């Protein structure tokens, strides 16, 4: 049975079994997809090719089943809506037992984000940026990815010339400061009564 | 036994198309073009009237209204309206509204939802003649949206796509050219015209990019890329992507229209006869070729 605009058509099989295929059907526009099944939205292949993290590299993939998401009420003004609707998102996972992060990454995260880690070892990311729960969840995912990406970055070591330059400039500044101090001291002494022995 | 005249008339009736305005023509000699008057009774003013700019061939410029501010000068140019006659507008449809329709049984989720189904609820009005392109999905109320459906709209934002896919549904954005949209919006009125279902035309240049983009789940986008984008969106919005192929309604969820199709289950070229409850399909090979192109 097919429903078109509310009328029921009595014919059971209206289209031929192959279905109507015009010259601009997806098979014709994308012929290379014929190897995969034509039923779209194939998630299986994606899951099989999941990106892996090795060393300090982070692919950006966060497994949602290994992470706890809790919803609570947000802060700030908003009347009845903010009092009742759970729009704040709390995303946490136990850092040490996270197998989707390499040990080096975990070390770096612990070092860098000590403040976001609870006493029990859970890394917590929260967001109540928008009025929508789902958008806040997207924000927490973004924040978490940012944290992990920051952990992968090692700041570059300054060059020998830069270190030398800074040292010379620092010492010159110290010398200048002491010189000014001595000058001021002489001025102040000059205002005192002369000391006659 | 009918006379030859009657037989001929009936055979003509069988062959010729329905009488319509564009089929009519006056008998030869019925319409006479107006000619310039020359001599005796076409004489004296020779069809030019008396005095004035008409007789003296010194006409006022087009649009001149004898001194008052003419219509074409009254309204200043507004850059805001530049090109507005070429742009389409869409009827907004919130996720919250959709959820309400489903909860109150005004919309069925066991069949694919497209423009026709949404208008059949009776709550929306899409006017293709006023340059409306169809429905646009808005994310107002997407937090409490929890229906699994196969949805086809004309415009959808990223957050609305995530809301539908999170619940195991399938969303596609498809373009309907004005004639196809008129048919889709009121199918019964269209079928009463007795015309063959037309082929849906491709989008215009300014919209082709939108409908071939997998991020918008365009109906002309590469299915492989669409699958990739589904995965990426699930990662962005933080949900586990359910596979519609594993759901019990997989046949309904994965049903897709061909880019040239307007109605589910009906092909271009078919004539739906409501009084006889019959569908007439073309047999001529040229016609068949045309409707498959």
Interface residues (C-beta under 8 A of the other chain):
Chain A: X2 X3 X4 X5 X6 X7 X9 X10 X11 X14 X15 X19 X20 X21 X22 X23 X24 X25 X26 X29 X30 X33 X36 X38 X39 X40 X41 X42 X43 X44 X45 X46 X60 X61 X62 X64 X65 X69 X85 X87 X91 X132 X133 X134 X135 X137 X138 X140 X141 X142
Chain B: X108 X111 X116 X117 X119 X120 X139 X142 X143 X159 X162 X163 X166 X170 X186 X187 X188 X199 X202 X220 X222 X223 X224 X226 X227 X228 X230 X231 X234 X235 X236 X237 X238 X239 X240 X241 X243 X244 X245 X254 X256 X258 X259 X260 X261 X263 X264 X265 X266 X267 X268 X274 X277 X279 X291 X292 X293
